[in-house]
Amino acid sequence: MANRFVFTITELTRHIRDTLESAYPDVWVEGEISNLRVPSSGHCYFTLKDEGAQLRTVMFRMQARLLRFVPEDGQKVICRGRINVYEQRGDYQLIAEMLEPKGVGDLQLAFEQLKLKLAQEGLFEADRKKPLPFLPERVAVITSPTGAAVRDIILVMHRRYPNVAILVVPVKVQGDEAPAEIAGALAMVNRHGLADVIIVGRGGGSLEDLWAFNTEIVARAIAASAIPVVSAVGHETDMTIADCAADLRAPTPSAAAELVVREKRELVQLVAQYEQRLGQGFLQYLERMHVRIRNARSRLRHPARRIADLQLRLDDLHGRMTAAVPRLVTYRRAAITSACRILAAQSPGSLIAAYRGRAAFLGKQLAAGMAAAKRQKRSALHTLVAQLSALNPAAILARGYSITRLLPSLEILHNSGDAAPGAAVRVTLGKGEVDCIVEKVVK
């Protein structure tokens, strides 16, 4: 016992920490995320668990900012990190350096998460899409100035419609700086009104190569553009978030150029067709007008005949009016006489006299009813007084009866057996009371 070595808690914990950290400096762990929380510091705290155990895990802000996807509770992940011991609580935990979803690449998961988020906000709704102008004067192309995409767009546009002005806005289309440059270029073109339509895109590549067009900043910049935006990213099989947010998706950059500008030769032919149809329509219109003039001329009457007809109609109307005035006067006079008779029948004097007689009659009925009710109530009152007098205990006592009560409780005696010889009683008579002593009880 004298040779034993005793650790302090701190010493033992540090010894365990050094052993664990040296034994597991770089480990890969597979598990399910649970109890995820991200405080204002930006660090991610969660638990990795499987069917038999769980492991506290922390990913500091610098590493969490590099994640392509958003960690969520319930996700199956593979985590790389190092074992660490938190001495203050005596807990061991995993310091995560890298995190990736199990079974699905982090880029694909980030793509699906962002697509779902923006779709729920309504960023991809059809009613937000703006139509492209019929024939734009200026087209802004936001892409890499050295890629094949910009050459294809310029070549197709010059071939289809050489008159259109093309503004190439050079940006990076790959790498960490690309999303901010693309979004800034979209905002700049809108701010200065540099174009009637915008083409944004690049040539084909892997999912990592096209990732700048799957970022939230680019999608929101496209959706916020007041100028119609055509997305031309990669090949026809490539689908990006920018394609969903744009007003129109083109399968390739060359196809975007074809969608934005029409072919001048077709437009010239269309104008010629419209010119021919306009000329034919104008000739047909002139012919119709000539026919109408001829028909109108055949129906046109001489003004003197029209004046004579109107004069005859005026004379007829004058005669009818002259005959109608006396009849109207007679009719109005009869109506006034009838109204006077009705008004006399409704004279206030006669109505007042009738109401006065009615009031006198009702007054007499009221007085008679009041007298009868008074007599009835007086008779009922006399009957109730007689009944009350008959039931009055004082009247019963006045006829020679008495009430006997024990003293001192004043309990009324109903039976002689309730009193004993020598008991004190009080007898209430018709007039006054007497206190007595019971000498004998007769049953």
MARGUMAR-743292 format. One record per residue (C-alpha): x, y, z; residue number from 1; residue in three letters. Coordinates in steps of 0.02 Angstrom, whole numbers, plus 50000, padded with zeros to 5 digits. Each point is the difference from the previous one (the first is absolute). Layout:
# residues N
+-------+-------+-------+-----+-----+
|     X |     Y |     Z |   n | res |
+-------+-------+-------+-----+-----+
|     X |     Y |     Z | NUM | ALA |
...
+-------+-------+-------+-----+-----+
This chain:
# residues 443
+-------+-------+-------+-----+-----+
|     X |     Y |     Z |   n | res |
+-------+-------+-------+-----+-----+
| 50000 | 50000 | 50000 |   1 | MET |
| 50145 | 50116 | 50031 |   2 | ALA |
| 50058 | 49989 | 49819 |   3 | ASN |
| 49835 | 50037 | 49915 |   4 | ARG |
| 49988 | 50148 | 49880 |   5 | PHE |
| 49845 | 50110 | 50017 |   6 | VAL |
| 49943 | 50108 | 49854 |   7 | PHE |
| 49909 | 50162 | 50020 |   8 | THR |
| 49845 | 50017 | 49891 |   9 | ILE |
| 50090 | 50125 | 49889 |  10 | THR |
| 50153 | 49889 | 49981 |  11 | GLU |
| 49897 | 49847 | 49957 |  12 | LEU |
| 49892 | 50097 | 49876 |  13 | THR |
| 50153 | 50072 | 49914 |  14 | ARG |
| 50079 | 49828 | 49993 |  15 | HIS |
| 49841 | 49931 | 49918 |  16 | ILE |
| 49996 | 50150 | 49882 |  17 | ARG |
| 50180 | 49975 | 49944 |  18 | ASP |
| 49970 | 49814 | 49975 |  19 | THR |
| 49841 | 50023 | 49897 |  20 | LEU |
| 50062 | 50146 | 49897 |  21 | GLU |
| 50162 | 49913 | 49957 |  22 | SER |
| 49911 | 49837 | 49960 |  23 | ALA |
| 49865 | 50079 | 49889 |  24 | TYR |
| 50073 | 50155 | 49915 |  25 | PRO |
| 49908 | 49968 | 49835 |  26 | ASP |
| 49845 | 49888 | 49993 |  27 | VAL |
| 49852 | 49973 | 49884 |  28 | TRP |
| 49833 | 49973 | 50086 |  29 | VAL |
| 49831 | 49953 | 49926 |  30 | GLU |
| 49837 | 50040 | 50089 |  31 | GLY |
| 49836 | 50096 | 50007 |  32 | GLU |
| 49990 | 50183 | 50051 |  33 | ILE |
| 49890 | 50040 | 50150 |  34 | SER |
| 49978 | 50147 | 50121 |  35 | ASN |
| 50075 | 50121 | 49873 |  36 | LEU |
| 50017 | 50180 | 50059 |  37 | ARG |
| 50091 | 50148 | 49925 |  38 | VAL |
| 50016 | 50147 | 50122 |  39 | PRO |
| 50046 | 50178 | 49950 |  40 | SER |
| 50185 | 49955 | 50005 |  41 | SER |
| 49976 | 49898 | 49840 |  42 | GLY |
| 50070 | 49839 | 50074 |  43 | HIS |
| 49898 | 49841 | 49969 |  44 | CYS |
| 49965 | 49888 | 50150 |  45 | TYR |
| 49917 | 49831 | 49971 |  46 | PHE |
| 50004 | 49817 | 50047 |  47 | THR |
| 50049 | 49857 | 49885 |  48 | LEU |
| 49909 | 49841 | 50045 |  49 | LYS |
| 49966 | 49823 | 49939 |  50 | ASP |
| 49901 | 49856 | 50073 |  51 | GLU |
| 50120 | 49971 | 50145 |  52 | GLY |
| 50087 | 50161 | 50048 |  53 | ALA |
| 50014 | 50188 | 49974 |  54 | GLN |
| 50144 | 50123 | 49985 |  55 | LEU |
| 49998 | 50187 | 50037 |  56 | ARG |
| 50066 | 50098 | 49851 |  57 | THR |
| 50045 | 50181 | 49968 |  58 | VAL |
| 50045 | 50084 | 49836 |  59 | MET |
| 50072 | 50173 | 50019 |  60 | PHE |
| 49942 | 50147 | 49896 |  61 | ARG |
| 50147 | 50003 | 49879 |  62 | MET |
| 49968 | 49820 | 49947 |  63 | GLN |
| 49810 | 50019 | 50003 |  64 | ALA |
| 50008 | 50145 | 49877 |  65 | ARG |
| 50083 | 49885 | 49873 |  66 | LEU |
| 49855 | 49876 | 49998 |  67 | LEU |
| 49906 | 49989 | 49835 |  68 | ARG |
| 49840 | 49938 | 50084 |  69 | PHE |
| 49901 | 50043 | 50157 |  70 | VAL |
| 50012 | 49867 | 50137 |  71 | PRO |
| 49832 | 49943 | 50070 |  72 | GLU |
| 49941 | 49882 | 50135 |  73 | ASP |
| 49976 | 49824 | 49935 |  74 | GLY |
| 50130 | 50012 | 49861 |  75 | GLN |
| 50118 | 49853 | 49976 |  76 | LYS |
| 50176 | 50073 | 49985 |  77 | VAL |
| 50182 | 49952 | 49995 |  78 | ILE |
| 50109 | 50111 | 50108 |  79 | CYS |
| 50188 | 50021 | 50007 |  80 | ARG |
| 50082 | 50075 | 50153 |  81 | GLY |
| 50102 | 49973 | 50157 |  82 | ARG |
| 49955 | 49943 | 50176 |  83 | ILE |
| 50008 | 50134 | 50133 |  84 | ASN |
| 49967 | 49998 | 50189 |  85 | VAL |
| 49905 | 50147 | 50077 |  86 | TYR |
| 50083 | 50004 | 50171 |  87 | GLU |
| 49873 | 50110 | 50091 |  88 | GLN |
| 49862 | 49870 | 49976 |  89 | ARG |
| 50107 | 49846 | 49980 |  90 | GLY |
| 49918 | 49963 | 49831 |  91 | ASP |
| 50084 | 49940 | 49845 |  92 | TYR |
| 49941 | 50067 | 49832 |  93 | GLN |
| 50041 | 50003 | 49816 |  94 | LEU |
| 50068 | 50160 | 49924 |  95 | ILE |
| 49933 | 49988 | 49822 |  96 | ALA |
| 50107 | 50064 | 49858 |  97 | GLU |
| 49895 | 49936 | 49854 |  98 | MET |
| 49820 | 49942 | 49980 |  99 | LEU |
| 49916 | 49918 | 49851 | 100 | GLU |
| 49830 | 49916 | 49978 | 101 | PRO |
| 50001 | 49813 | 49986 | 102 | LYS |
| 49940 | 49929 | 49835 | 103 | GLY |
| 49974 | 50171 | 49917 | 104 | VAL |
| 50138 | 50122 | 49955 | 105 | GLY |
| 50006 | 50161 | 50098 | 106 | ASP |
| 49981 | 50102 | 49841 | 107 | LEU |
| 49845 | 49903 | 49946 | 108 | GLN |
| 49923 | 50015 | 50173 | 109 | LEU |
| 50038 | 50187 | 50006 | 110 | ALA |
| 49921 | 50017 | 49827 | 111 | PHE |
| 49839 | 49913 | 50056 | 112 | GLU |
| 49991 | 50098 | 50163 | 113 | GLN |
| 50020 | 50169 | 49916 | 114 | LEU |
| 49880 | 49955 | 49859 | 115 | LYS |
| 49866 | 49950 | 50127 | 116 | LEU |
| 50028 | 50156 | 50104 | 117 | LYS |
| 49986 | 50121 | 49853 | 118 | LEU |
| 49851 | 49906 | 49928 | 119 | ALA |
| 49907 | 50017 | 50166 | 120 | GLN |
| 50033 | 50187 | 49993 | 121 | GLU |
| 49918 | 50006 | 49828 | 122 | GLY |
| 50159 | 50051 | 49910 | 123 | LEU |
| 49966 | 49879 | 49858 | 124 | PHE |
| 49814 | 50039 | 49974 | 125 | GLU |
| 49944 | 50022 | 49820 | 126 | ALA |
| 49912 | 50164 | 50035 | 127 | ASP |
| 50169 | 50078 | 50045 | 128 | ARG |
| 50072 | 49964 | 49828 | 129 | LYS |
| 50019 | 50150 | 49884 | 130 | LYS |
| 49976 | 49984 | 49812 | 131 | PRO |
| 50148 | 50032 | 49885 | 132 | LEU |
| 49992 | 50155 | 49888 | 133 | PRO |
| 49949 | 49965 | 49819 | 134 | PHE |
| 50155 | 50081 | 49926 | 135 | LEU |
| 50129 | 50060 | 50129 | 136 | PRO |
| 50118 | 50139 | 49951 | 137 | GLU |
| 50132 | 49956 | 50131 | 138 | ARG |
| 50044 | 49832 | 50076 | 139 | VAL |
| 50114 | 49981 | 50152 | 140 | ALA |
| 50098 | 49837 | 50011 | 141 | VAL |
| 50065 | 49961 | 50175 | 142 | ILE |
| 50129 | 49861 | 49984 | 143 | THR |
| 50185 | 49965 | 49991 | 144 | SER |
| 50083 | 50107 | 49865 | 145 | PRO |
| 50116 | 49856 | 49949 | 146 | THR |
| 49880 | 49854 | 49994 | 147 | GLY |
| 49920 | 49919 | 49849 | 148 | ALA |
| 49827 | 50054 | 50060 | 149 | ALA |
| 50027 | 50186 | 49964 | 150 | VAL |
| 50071 | 49963 | 49827 | 151 | ARG |
| 49851 | 49889 | 49957 | 152 | ASP |
| 49875 | 50132 | 50059 | 153 | ILE |
| 50082 | 50142 | 49902 | 154 | ILE |
| 50017 | 49893 | 49844 | 155 | LEU |
| 49818 | 49946 | 50002 | 156 | VAL |
| 49935 | 50174 | 50034 | 157 | MET |
| 50102 | 50082 | 49861 | 158 | HIS |
| 49944 | 49866 | 49880 | 159 | ARG |
| 49816 | 50016 | 50045 | 160 | ARG |
| 49986 | 50188 | 50026 | 161 | TYR |
| 50158 | 50105 | 49973 | 162 | PRO |
| 49915 | 50161 | 50057 | 163 | ASN |
| 49985 | 49948 | 50183 | 164 | VAL |
| 50125 | 50077 | 50121 | 165 | ALA |
| 50090 | 49875 | 50112 | 166 | ILE |
| 50073 | 50050 | 50169 | 167 | LEU |
| 50116 | 49868 | 50074 | 168 | VAL |
| 50014 | 50015 | 50189 | 169 | VAL |
| 50154 | 49896 | 50048 | 170 | PRO |
| 49985 | 49899 | 50161 | 171 | VAL |
| 50073 | 49844 | 50076 | 172 | LYS |
| 49885 | 49851 | 49975 | 173 | VAL |
| 50094 | 49878 | 50111 | 174 | GLN |
| 50079 | 50010 | 50171 | 175 | GLY |
| 49958 | 50082 | 50167 | 176 | ASP |
| 49996 | 50177 | 49929 | 177 | GLU |
| 49885 | 49958 | 49855 | 178 | ALA |
| 49829 | 50014 | 50088 | 179 | PRO |
| 50033 | 50176 | 50065 | 180 | ALA |
| 50065 | 50059 | 49830 | 181 | GLU |
| 49849 | 49929 | 49907 | 182 | ILE |
| 49877 | 50078 | 50123 | 183 | ALA |
| 50092 | 50166 | 49993 | 184 | GLY |
| 49997 | 50001 | 49810 | 185 | ALA |
| 49811 | 49969 | 49999 | 186 | LEU |
| 49973 | 50143 | 50122 | 187 | ALA |
| 50113 | 50117 | 49900 | 188 | MET |
| 49911 | 49968 | 49834 | 189 | VAL |
| 49832 | 50030 | 50084 | 190 | ASN |
| 50059 | 50154 | 50093 | 191 | ARG |
| 50060 | 50088 | 49841 | 192 | HIS |
| 49871 | 49926 | 49881 | 193 | GLY |
| 50135 | 49937 | 49882 | 194 | LEU |
| 49896 | 49869 | 49908 | 195 | ALA |
| 49825 | 49945 | 49950 | 196 | ASP |
| 50037 | 49818 | 50042 | 197 | VAL |
| 50140 | 49909 | 50094 | 198 | ILE |
| 50081 | 49833 | 49961 | 199 | ILE |
| 50094 | 49923 | 50146 | 200 | VAL |
| 50090 | 49835 | 49988 | 201 | GLY |
| 50151 | 49898 | 49952 | 202 | ARG |
| 50051 | 49841 | 49909 | 203 | GLY |
| 49981 | 49824 | 50065 | 204 | GLY |
| 50093 | 49919 | 50144 | 205 | GLY |
| 49981 | 49895 | 50156 | 206 | SER |
| 49885 | 50043 | 50145 | 207 | LEU |
| 50148 | 50082 | 50088 | 208 | GLU |
| 50041 | 50102 | 49845 | 209 | ASP |
| 49820 | 50064 | 49986 | 210 | LEU |
| 49980 | 50031 | 50187 | 211 | TRP |
| 50006 | 50190 | 49987 | 212 | ALA |
| 49830 | 49991 | 49914 | 213 | PHE |
| 49929 | 49894 | 50143 | 214 | ASN |
| 50031 | 50131 | 50135 | 215 | THR |
| 49867 | 50101 | 50089 | 216 | GLU |
| 50079 | 50168 | 49962 | 217 | ILE |
| 49993 | 49970 | 49812 | 218 | VAL |
| 49822 | 49932 | 50006 | 219 | ALA |
| 49937 | 50150 | 50098 | 220 | ARG |
| 50091 | 50122 | 49885 | 221 | ALA |
| 49917 | 49920 | 49848 | 222 | ILE |
| 49829 | 50005 | 50082 | 223 | ALA |
| 50024 | 50183 | 50051 | 224 | ALA |
| 50048 | 50055 | 49823 | 225 | SER |
| 49876 | 50120 | 49920 | 226 | ALA |
| 50075 | 49955 | 49830 | 227 | ILE |
| 49950 | 49828 | 49932 | 228 | PRO |
| 50136 | 49870 | 50031 | 229 | VAL |
| 50037 | 49847 | 49893 | 230 | VAL |
| 50101 | 49863 | 50086 | 231 | SER |
| 50119 | 49902 | 49887 | 232 | ALA |
| 50104 | 49890 | 50114 | 233 | VAL |
| 50089 | 49844 | 49936 | 234 | GLY |
| 49919 | 49874 | 49886 | 235 | HIS |
| 49818 | 49953 | 49977 | 236 | GLU |
| 50010 | 49865 | 50135 | 237 | THR |
| 50072 | 50120 | 50130 | 238 | ASP |
| 49872 | 50079 | 50118 | 239 | MET |
| 50048 | 50138 | 50122 | 240 | THR |
| 49914 | 50113 | 50125 | 241 | ILE |
| 50032 | 50145 | 49881 | 242 | ALA |
| 49896 | 49911 | 49867 | 243 | ASP |
| 49853 | 49990 | 50120 | 244 | CYS |
| 50012 | 50183 | 50052 | 245 | ALA |
| 50025 | 50070 | 49825 | 246 | ALA |
| 49857 | 50063 | 49892 | 247 | ASP |
| 50050 | 49876 | 49864 | 248 | LEU |
| 50117 | 49850 | 49998 | 249 | ARG |
| 50103 | 49963 | 49845 | 250 | ALA |
| 50075 | 49826 | 49981 | 251 | PRO |
| 50167 | 50073 | 49937 | 252 | THR |
| 50080 | 50172 | 49977 | 253 | PRO |
| 49972 | 49988 | 49811 | 254 | SER |
| 49817 | 49961 | 50028 | 255 | ALA |
| 49988 | 50152 | 50115 | 256 | ALA |
| 50060 | 50112 | 49859 | 257 | ALA |
| 49869 | 49924 | 49884 | 258 | GLU |
| 49862 | 50028 | 50128 | 259 | LEU |
| 50048 | 50180 | 50035 | 260 | VAL |
| 50014 | 50069 | 49822 | 261 | VAL |
| 49900 | 49953 | 49846 | 262 | ARG |
| 50079 | 49967 | 49833 | 263 | GLU |
| 50004 | 50160 | 49898 | 264 | LYS |
| 49962 | 49911 | 49836 | 265 | ARG |
| 49840 | 49928 | 50075 | 266 | GLU |
| 49952 | 50171 | 50066 | 267 | LEU |
| 50028 | 50080 | 49829 | 268 | VAL |
| 49891 | 49866 | 49920 | 269 | GLN |
| 49869 | 50026 | 50135 | 270 | LEU |
| 50000 | 50189 | 49970 | 271 | VAL |
| 49981 | 49970 | 49812 | 272 | ALA |
| 49853 | 49886 | 50033 | 273 | GLN |
| 49920 | 50129 | 50115 | 274 | TYR |
| 50030 | 50135 | 49867 | 275 | GLU |
| 49915 | 49894 | 49867 | 276 | GLN |
| 49854 | 49958 | 50114 | 277 | ARG |
| 49984 | 50184 | 50048 | 278 | LEU |
| 49995 | 50054 | 49817 | 279 | GLY |
| 49870 | 49870 | 49957 | 280 | GLN |
| 49896 | 50045 | 50151 | 281 | GLY |
| 50007 | 50185 | 49958 | 282 | PHE |
| 49942 | 49967 | 49820 | 283 | LEU |
| 49858 | 49894 | 50065 | 284 | GLN |
| 49954 | 50137 | 50124 | 285 | TYR |
| 49995 | 50130 | 49859 | 286 | LEU |
| 49888 | 49888 | 49896 | 287 | GLU |
| 49880 | 49978 | 50146 | 288 | ARG |
| 49994 | 50189 | 50026 | 289 | MET |
| 49961 | 50028 | 49814 | 290 | HIS |
| 49855 | 49876 | 50012 | 291 | VAL |
| 49932 | 50087 | 50154 | 292 | ARG |
| 50011 | 50170 | 49916 | 293 | ILE |
| 49906 | 49936 | 49848 | 294 | ARG |
| 49865 | 49924 | 50109 | 295 | ASN |
| 49984 | 50158 | 50104 | 296 | ALA |
| 49989 | 50107 | 49844 | 297 | ARG |
| 49856 | 49894 | 49935 | 298 | SER |
| 49906 | 50019 | 50163 | 299 | ARG |
| 50035 | 50186 | 50021 | 300 | LEU |
| 49840 | 50110 | 49982 | 301 | ARG |
| 49990 | 50182 | 49946 | 302 | HIS |
| 50003 | 50121 | 50148 | 303 | PRO |
| 49842 | 50091 | 49940 | 304 | ALA |
| 49901 | 49837 | 50009 | 305 | ARG |
| 50068 | 49966 | 50174 | 306 | ARG |
| 49949 | 50176 | 50056 | 307 | ILE |
| 49824 | 49977 | 49929 | 308 | ALA |
| 49979 | 49836 | 50095 | 309 | ASP |
| 50057 | 50081 | 50160 | 310 | LEU |
| 49881 | 50147 | 49973 | 311 | GLN |
| 49853 | 49880 | 49979 | 312 | LEU |
| 50051 | 49908 | 50160 | 313 | ARG |
| 50014 | 50166 | 50093 | 314 | LEU |
| 49823 | 50049 | 49947 | 315 | ASP |
| 49932 | 49832 | 50055 | 316 | ASP |
| 50083 | 50012 | 50170 | 317 | LEU |
| 49937 | 50179 | 50023 | 318 | HIS |
| 49820 | 49945 | 49965 | 319 | GLY |
| 50012 | 49854 | 50119 | 320 | ARG |
| 50072 | 50113 | 50135 | 321 | MET |
| 49862 | 50130 | 49977 | 322 | THR |
| 49867 | 49866 | 50022 | 323 | ALA |
| 50085 | 49921 | 50148 | 324 | ALA |
| 50017 | 50157 | 50107 | 325 | VAL |
| 49812 | 50022 | 50040 | 326 | PRO |
| 49985 | 49814 | 50041 | 327 | ARG |
| 50149 | 50013 | 50115 | 328 | LEU |
| 49928 | 50153 | 50088 | 329 | VAL |
| 49833 | 49910 | 50028 | 330 | THR |
| 50088 | 49847 | 50067 | 331 | TYR |
| 50108 | 50102 | 50119 | 332 | ARG |
| 49848 | 50100 | 50062 | 333 | ARG |
| 49906 | 49838 | 50042 | 334 | ALA |
| 50151 | 49933 | 50090 | 335 | ALA |
| 50013 | 50160 | 50105 | 336 | ILE |
| 49813 | 49991 | 50045 | 337 | THR |
| 50017 | 49819 | 50056 | 338 | SER |
| 50154 | 50043 | 50102 | 339 | ALA |
| 49904 | 50143 | 50085 | 340 | CYS |
| 49860 | 49880 | 50051 | 341 | ARG |
| 50124 | 49876 | 50071 | 342 | ILE |
| 50090 | 50141 | 50093 | 343 | LEU |
| 49835 | 50064 | 50073 | 344 | ALA |
| 49960 | 49824 | 50063 | 345 | ALA |
| 50170 | 49995 | 50082 | 346 | GLN |
| 49980 | 50174 | 50082 | 347 | SER |
| 50088 | 50017 | 50169 | 348 | PRO |
| 49841 | 50075 | 50080 | 349 | GLY |
| 49894 | 49847 | 49965 | 350 | SER |
| 50139 | 49884 | 50055 | 351 | LEU |
| 50021 | 50098 | 50162 | 352 | ILE |
| 49813 | 49991 | 50036 | 353 | ALA |
| 49998 | 49813 | 49969 | 354 | ALA |
| 50151 | 49970 | 50112 | 355 | TYR |
| 49925 | 50112 | 50136 | 356 | ARG |
| 49839 | 49895 | 50003 | 357 | GLY |
| 50102 | 49842 | 50003 | 358 | ARG |
| 50102 | 50068 | 50147 | 359 | ALA |
| 49842 | 50043 | 50099 | 360 | ALA |
| 49928 | 49825 | 49972 | 361 | PHE |
| 50163 | 49918 | 50055 | 362 | LEU |
| 50007 | 50113 | 50154 | 363 | GLY |
| 49828 | 49943 | 50056 | 364 | LYS |
| 50050 | 49818 | 49973 | 365 | GLN |
| 50158 | 50028 | 50101 | 366 | LEU |
| 49906 | 50081 | 50147 | 367 | ALA |
| 49873 | 49858 | 50004 | 368 | ALA |
| 50137 | 49870 | 49994 | 369 | GLY |
| 50097 | 50085 | 50139 | 370 | MET |
| 49845 | 50004 | 50114 | 371 | ALA |
| 49961 | 49816 | 49969 | 372 | ALA |
| 50180 | 49951 | 50033 | 373 | ALA |
| 50000 | 50103 | 50160 | 374 | LYS |
| 49842 | 49914 | 50064 | 375 | ARG |
| 50071 | 49829 | 49958 | 376 | GLN |
| 50164 | 50033 | 50090 | 377 | LYS |
| 49908 | 50072 | 50155 | 378 | ARG |
| 49892 | 49843 | 50013 | 379 | SER |
| 50151 | 49887 | 49986 | 380 | ALA |
| 50088 | 50102 | 50134 | 381 | LEU |
| 49853 | 49982 | 50122 | 382 | HIS |
| 50001 | 49812 | 49971 | 383 | THR |
| 50187 | 49987 | 50034 | 384 | LEU |
| 49982 | 50107 | 50160 | 385 | VAL |
| 49863 | 49884 | 50065 | 386 | ALA |
| 50106 | 49847 | 49963 | 387 | GLN |
| 50151 | 50080 | 50085 | 388 | LEU |
| 49898 | 50045 | 50154 | 389 | SER |
| 49936 | 49821 | 50014 | 390 | ALA |
| 50178 | 49934 | 49995 | 391 | LEU |
| 50070 | 50130 | 50125 | 392 | ASN |
| 50067 | 49911 | 50158 | 393 | PRO |
| 49952 | 50151 | 50107 | 394 | ALA |
| 49817 | 49977 | 49952 | 395 | ALA |
| 50008 | 49818 | 50053 | 396 | ILE |
| 50076 | 50049 | 50169 | 397 | LEU |
| 49864 | 50131 | 50024 | 398 | ALA |
| 49870 | 49861 | 49993 | 399 | ARG |
| 50076 | 49920 | 50160 | 400 | GLY |
| 50139 | 49895 | 49932 | 401 | TYR |
| 50182 | 50011 | 50062 | 402 | SER |
| 50176 | 49950 | 49950 | 403 | ILE |
| 50112 | 49913 | 50127 | 404 | THR |
| 50192 | 50002 | 49980 | 405 | ARG |
| 50137 | 49925 | 50107 | 406 | LEU |
| 50121 | 50116 | 50085 | 407 | LEU |
| 50132 | 50051 | 49966 | 408 | PRO |
| 50003 | 49924 | 49823 | 409 | SER |
| 49827 | 50068 | 49957 | 410 | LEU |
| 49964 | 49836 | 49909 | 411 | GLU |
| 49812 | 49980 | 49969 | 412 | ILE |
| 49918 | 49855 | 50095 | 413 | LEU |
| 49893 | 49888 | 49891 | 414 | HIS |
| 49984 | 49853 | 50123 | 415 | ASN |
| 49982 | 49997 | 50190 | 416 | SER |
| 50131 | 49867 | 50005 | 417 | GLY |
| 50131 | 50126 | 49940 | 418 | ASP |
| 49989 | 50091 | 50171 | 419 | ALA |
| 50050 | 49932 | 50169 | 420 | ALA |
| 49939 | 50055 | 50173 | 421 | PRO |
| 50099 | 50151 | 50056 | 422 | GLY |
| 50035 | 50059 | 49824 | 423 | ALA |
| 49984 | 50186 | 49965 | 424 | ALA |
| 49882 | 50047 | 49859 | 425 | VAL |
| 49936 | 50161 | 49921 | 426 | ARG |
| 49819 | 50012 | 49949 | 427 | VAL |
| 49954 | 50125 | 49864 | 428 | THR |
| 49817 | 50059 | 50012 | 429 | LEU |
| 49891 | 50111 | 49896 | 430 | GLY |
| 50069 | 50145 | 50100 | 431 | LYS |
| 50167 | 49979 | 50088 | 432 | GLY |
| 50103 | 49853 | 50060 | 433 | GLU |
| 50021 | 49906 | 50167 | 434 | VAL |
| 50145 | 49896 | 50062 | 435 | ASP |
| 49948 | 49841 | 50095 | 436 | CYS |
| 50075 | 49850 | 50089 | 437 | ILE |
| 49933 | 49828 | 49950 | 438 | VAL |
| 49932 | 49910 | 50155 | 439 | GLU |
| 49926 | 49846 | 49917 | 440 | LYS |
| 50001 | 49923 | 49828 | 441 | VAL |
| 49837 | 49919 | 49942 | 442 | VAL |
| 50022 | 49884 | 49853 | 443 | LYS |
+-------+-------+-------+-----+-----+
